[in-house]
Amino acid sequence: MNTANDDLIEINVGNITYSMSSRCPHRGGQLKYGYINSNKKTVTCPLHQSVFSLESGEQLFGPKCANIKVIIKKVAALA
């Protein structure tokens, strides 16, 4: 996981990079310290365990809050 700046984080799963807000919309937990599930493509906020889809930004579990805007970048595989 890379921290692009204080507002965004980049999470790499395979050949895809997901850019999103660095803060959980529930209470501002720092997602850079969250748990990344590469198989389910989710990030879990370390503060109250809100779970967000890396692909859509949709909140999948946790205290009700807003979704997160996600920008997906595909990286070409190395030959």
Secondary structure as the mmCIF struct_conf table of DSSP 4:
data_model
#
loop_
_struct_conf.conf_type_id
_struct_conf.id
_struct_conf.beg_label_comp_id
_struct_conf.beg_label_asym_id
_struct_conf.beg_label_seq_id
_struct_conf.end_label_comp_id
_struct_conf.end_label_asym_id
_struct_conf.end_label_seq_id
STRN STRN1 ASN A 2 THR A 3
BEND BEND1 ASN A 5 ASP A 7
STRN STRN2 LEU A 8 VAL A 13
TURN_TY1_P TURN_TY1_P1 GLY A 14 ASN A 15
STRN STRN3 ILE A 16 SER A 21
BEND BEND2 SER A 22 SER A 22
STRN STRN4 ARG A 23 ARG A 23
TURN_TY1_P TURN_TY1_P2 PRO A 25 ARG A 27
STRN STRN5 GLN A 30 GLN A 30
HELX_RH_3T_P HELX_RH_3T_P1 LEU A 31 TYR A 33
BEND BEND3 GLY A 34 GLY A 34
STRN STRN6 TYR A 35 ASN A 37
TURN_TY1_P TURN_TY1_P3 SER A 38 LYS A 41
STRN STRN7 THR A 42 THR A 44
TURN_TY1_P TURN_TY1_P4 PRO A 46 HIS A 48
STRN STRN8 VAL A 51 SER A 53
TURN_TY1_P TURN_TY1_P5 LEU A 54 SER A 56
STRN STRN9 GLN A 59 PHE A 61
BEND BEND4 GLY A 62 LYS A 64
STRN STRN10 VAL A 70 LYS A 74
HELX_LH_PP_P HELX_LH_PP_P1 ALA A 76 LEU A 78
#
